[in-house]
Amino acid sequence: MASNVIAIDGPAASGKSSVAKKLASKLNIVFVSTGSLYRALAWKAIGNGLDTAKLSEDPSRLASFLSTTEIAYEKPQGESDYQVKIDDVFPMEKLHTMEVSAGASNVAKIPEVRKYLLDFQRAFAAKGNWIVMEGRDIGTEIFPDAKYKFFLTAAPEARAKRRLMQDGGTPSEEEIARVASQIAARDEQDRTRAVAPLRQAEDAFLLDNSELDLEETLSVLLFHIAPEDGGKVPTVLRYRVPYADTDNMGVVYYANYYRYFEMFRTEFMIDAGYPYAKMEEKGIALPVIESGCSYRSSAKFEDVIEVTGRIAECKGVRIRIECEIHCGGKLLATGFTVHACLDRKKGKLVRVPAILSSLMK
């Protein structure tokens, strides 16, 4: 049986923590940062006068340190978010000093420490609560049975730009290249380290968010989580047929089905977090270059029809959306539209936006 865990793995600066917090808030579940757990242990060790770089050299002292440590994830009084608590203390902002960061890197290399936290994390999830956890080995080592696994990544240049822009201003190409080189080196180090190397679980959904903002990344993740677990409900356009849509025989005029497809696309794009207005702000258009409809039965005046659909194909500059129209559980029509992705200003074809290709299942 799968654990009630949403595992988000990926390299440094891929947006794991930010999207994990957003996702937990959206689903009203607990967000657990593995980094904060290691930081908490490092904070305690430093406070006790221990050298985190040499902690593993004295097995008895290490064993004593871990056996006398109580760690938990709870809500501090007056706070809305869960925080790590160690020995009845919430360190909070004290975990984010450079000294603690360096100490966390040291203790994370110790197998006994990783085993200690592995047991805690699994015991926490075993209580039955849904949790979102991010790191580098959540879906591979800590929760290989997680119900949902995501692996976020982005080009080193994209991650470098995001990191530099956090401090404000516009970074130069030279700055971006310098930080991107550092990030690429960190990636290689994480992939080849002996303990818990960075790797994508075979059953994880891979999302390259180089071209996505935080809200778009969140939207893609929600589309890949089942509605019963709090994910996005598939888009369904419900429409009561007006008299103006019918012909002299009292049935919906055949060309109106294409309008229904378009109405569905509008709602689908809104649900996807990429409405047409946002798309146009980015200078993108999706003109229809091919369409088709197969009619099975007729819709009539005042019928309530339901239009559903999906992104069936995304290749290069083309995207195909397939739709079905039902009424009272009866299939009325199936159809499709094929769109070209166009740069409105340059009048040239461009690659389909990443968020749309990421919504394919």
Helices and strands as residue ranges (DSSP letters): E 3-9, H 16-27, E 30-33, H 34-47, G 55-57, H 59-67, E 71-74, E 83-86, G 92-96, H 98-107, H 111-126, E 131-135, I 138-142, E 146-153, H 156-165, H 173-192, E 205-208, H 214-223, G 227-229, E 237-240, G 243-245, H 256-271, H 276-281, E 284-285, E 288-295, E 304-315, E 318-327, E 330-340, E 342-343, E 348-349, H 354-358
